[in-house]
Amino acid sequence: MAYKVVYSDQVEEDLRKLDRSTVKKILTRIESYLATDPKALGKLLKGEFQGYWRYRWGDYRVIYKISEREILILVLRISNRKDVYD
């Protein structure tokens, strides 16, 4: 069963900074791969980001939270790995 993917307002700002082809590739990966099994493809974060997950695609990171009750993935950030945790 695939999870429903919801994007925060911050993601819209993050995506404006990237070129269109990269945005399309990242969103396709999220919708087709990550939505099917977010725990197996992602990594649970620690420290101040405890409870959140990250999905790695090249130099980009997708930070998200999983809601098992609603079968939902809330994508909070999509950015280059050096900027995503700021």
N, C-alpha and C positions, 0 to 999 in steps of 0.2 A: 504494500500500500504506500503510495507516494504522499509525502507531506505537502501541505499548502505552504507556499513561500510568500512572505510579506516583507516589504522593504521599508525601513525607516526613512524619515525626511533627510537624514544625514547622508544616506546612500546616494540620493539624487545629486547632492553637492559633490560627493566623491566622484561620481561618474562623469560629471561635467569636466573634470580635470584630465580625463583619459581620452584617447582617440577612439573614434567610433568602432573600429574593427576590434579593438581590445575589449571594449564594453560588450559588444555582441558576443564575443567568445566567452567572456566570464559569465554573463547572464545565461547563456546556453548551458554551460557547465553546471551552474547552480540549479537550473530548472530540470535538466535531464539526469544528472548524476547525483548531486547532493540531495535533492528532494527524495530520492529513493532510499537512501541509507545514510543519514547525516552523522550518525555516531561512528560508523565504520570508516567513513572517508575523512572525518574531521578529527581534531585533537582537542581534548579538554584542556582549557587554560587554567593557570594557577595564579596565586597572588591576588592582586587587586582586580583581576579579571576572572576570578573564580566563579564557576557556574556558566561561563560562556565557552563557546567552541570556536575553533578556527579551521578554515579550509584553505589549503595552499594550492595556488595555481601559478607556477612560475615564480616571478618576483612579486606577485600580488597575494594579498590575504583577504579572506572574507571572514568577518567576525559575526557570529550569530548565536542565538539562544534557541533552544529546543523546548517546545511545549508538548509533552506527550499527551496530555489530556485533550488538547484541541487538534492534535496531529498537525502542528504548525512549526515552521522555522521563521524566526524573526531575524532578518539580516540587518545588522546595525551599522557596519562599516565595510567598504570595499576600497582598498587602497594599496599602494606600494608597501612592501614589508617594512621599509624604514620609517614610514609615516603613520602606519595604521594604528599604533598604540598611543599616539599623542593625544 
